[in-house]
Amino acid sequence: DIRAGLHTGEVERRREGIAGIGVHIAARVLALAGGGEVLVSRTVRDLVTGSGLTFVNRGTHTLKGVPDQWEILEAIE
């Protein structure tokens, strides 16, 4: 099973790839996902409002190295 973690935010392009807080948050959201799950930050959910996508709240989490608490949701079919 694959897993995915999604967040949207600013990304820094560097010679060796990408970096920045947006990449860091996406990696932390991914770390919470289990096999077959697609987890997203509340930022993603808010940006796709009206799209018909469905989300289930997975609670508020502390993401290592990221300030504040983050609402994480599971995207479902």
Secondary structure as UniProt FT lines:
FT   STRAND          4..6
FT   STRAND          12..14
FT   TURN            15..16
FT   STRAND          17..19
FT   HELIX           21..32
FT   TURN            35..36
FT   STRAND          38..41
FT   HELIX           42..47
FT   TURN            48..50
FT   STRAND          54..62
FT   TURN            64..65
FT   STRAND          69..76
//
